[in-house]
Amino acid sequence: MRVIDNKEKNRFEAEVDGNTAIVEYSVKPGILSINHTEVPKALEGQGVASEMTEKVLLQIEQRGLKVVPVCPFTKKYIEKHSEWKSIVASDDKNKKPSQDN
């Protein structure tokens, strides 16, 4: 499966048997938020979404970026494949350390 980054549409695309599966994202500095994964009905149940998610995460890692898995499918995929947790962006930016004296 060949997954291309269609930057004009902010989505990764893979054509399989004449059908296009997509993973939509939004961009922040150093981060891609994966917002939605969609596989045409004709391709459902064939592992297309899993294979595509794996390739998308690999591209994100190779670019030195972090990922925010907003899409429920991507979230579950990362939970099942813990090797990808290292590229998940942390929420620490909004948390300030407690300075109780």
Beta strands, then each sheet from edge to edge (+ up, - down):
strand 1: 3-6
strand 2: 11-16
strand 3: 19-28
strand 4: 31-38
strand 5: 66-69
sheet 1: 1+ 2- 3+ 4- 5-
end
